C-alpha cells in the first residue's frame, strides 16, 4: 500500500468516526430526571444508553488519535516503520489496519 493510498484510507476512516460521533451526540446528553414522563426503569435504560454512548465516543476519540498519529508519520516519511524497533511493518498488517504503529514482533 502506497503512502497516498494509506492517507486516503486513514482520512476516510477518520471522517467515518467523526460522523458516527456527531450522530450519537444526543445519546451522550445528560438524562433528565422527570418521573412524570419517564418511569424509573426507563430512566435507568436511558442512563445505560448514555453510558454506552460515552464509552463508544471515548473509543472513537482514541481511534481518531491513532489515525492522526499515522497521518503524522506519513507526513514525516516514517509511515510503515515500527515506532518501537524501527523495522518495516508487514504490508498485510498495514492493509488490515493502516493506523498500526508497531510490527507484529513489537505488538
C-alpha positions as CSV (number, residue, x, y, z in Angstrom):
1,X,0.0,0.0,0.0
2,X,1.5,3.3,-1.0
3,X,1.6,6.3,1.4
4,X,-1.0,8.1,-0.6
5,X,-3.4,5.1,-0.5
6,X,-2.8,4.8,3.2
7,X,-3.5,8.6,3.6
8,X,-6.8,8.3,1.7
9,X,-7.9,5.2,3.7
10,X,-7.0,6.9,7.0
11,X,-8.8,10.1,6.1
12,X,-11.9,8.1,5.2
13,X,-11.8,6.2,8.5
14,X,-11.3,9.4,10.4
15,X,-14.3,11.0,8.7
16,X,-16.4,8.0,9.4
17,X,-15.5,8.2,13.1
18,X,-16.4,11.9,13.2
19,X,-19.7,11.2,11.5
20,X,-20.5,8.5,14.0
21,X,-19.6,10.7,16.9
22,X,-21.8,13.5,15.6
23,X,-24.8,11.1,15.0
24,X,-24.5,9.8,18.6
25,X,-24.3,13.3,20.2
26,X,-27.9,13.1,21.6
27,X,-27.3,9.8,23.3
28,X,-24.5,11.3,25.4
29,X,-26.6,14.2,26.8
30,X,-27.4,14.1,30.5
31,X,-30.5,12.1,31.4
32,X,-33.3,14.4,32.7
33,X,-35.0,13.5,36.0
34,X,-38.6,13.7,35.0
35,X,-40.6,11.0,36.9
36,X,-43.9,12.1,35.3
37,X,-42.9,11.3,31.7
38,X,-40.2,8.6,32.2
39,X,-40.5,5.8,34.7
40,X,-37.7,4.6,36.9
41,X,-36.8,1.7,34.7
42,X,-37.0,3.8,31.5
43,X,-34.7,6.3,33.2
44,X,-32.2,3.5,34.1
45,X,-32.3,2.4,30.4
46,X,-31.6,5.9,29.3
47,X,-28.7,6.2,31.7
48,X,-27.3,2.9,30.4
49,X,-27.6,4.1,26.8
50,X,-25.9,7.3,27.8
51,X,-23.0,5.4,29.5
52,X,-22.6,3.1,26.4
53,X,-22.6,6.1,24.1
54,X,-19.9,7.8,26.2
55,X,-17.8,4.7,26.2
56,X,-18.2,4.4,22.4
57,X,-17.2,8.0,22.0
58,X,-14.1,7.5,24.1
59,X,-13.1,4.6,21.8
60,X,-13.7,6.7,18.7
61,X,-11.6,9.5,20.2
62,X,-8.8,7.1,20.9
63,X,-9.0,5.6,17.3
64,X,-9.0,9.2,15.9
65,X,-5.8,9.9,17.8
66,X,-4.2,6.7,16.3
67,X,-5.2,7.8,12.8
68,X,-3.8,11.3,13.4
69,X,-0.6,9.8,14.6
70,X,-0.4,7.6,11.4
71,X,-1.1,10.7,9.2
72,X,1.7,12.5,11.0
73,X,4.1,9.5,10.3
74,X,3.1,9.7,6.6
75,X,3.9,13.5,6.6
76,X,7.3,12.7,8.2
77,X,8.1,9.8,5.9
78,X,8.1,7.4,8.8
79,X,4.9,5.5,7.8
80,X,5.3,1.8,7.6
81,X,8.1,1.6,10.1
82,X,7.7,0.3,13.6
83,X,7.8,3.0,16.3
84,X,9.5,0.5,18.7
85,X,12.2,-1.2,16.8
86,X,12.4,0.7,13.5
87,X,11.8,-2.3,11.3
88,X,9.3,-2.4,8.5
89,X,5.7,-3.2,9.4
90,X,4.4,-6.1,7.4
91,X,2.3,-4.9,4.4
92,X,-0.5,-7.2,5.2
93,X,-0.7,-5.8,8.7
94,X,-0.9,-2.2,7.3
95,X,-3.6,-3.4,4.8
96,X,-5.7,-4.6,7.7
97,X,-5.1,-1.6,10.0
98,X,-3.4,1.4,8.3
99,X,-3.0,3.2,11.6
100,X,-1.0,0.4,13.2
101,X,2.2,1.8,14.8
102,X,4.1,-1.4,15.5
103,X,5.3,-4.5,13.7
104,X,3.9,-7.9,14.7
105,X,7.0,-8.7,16.8
106,X,6.7,-5.5,18.9
107,X,2.9,-5.6,19.2
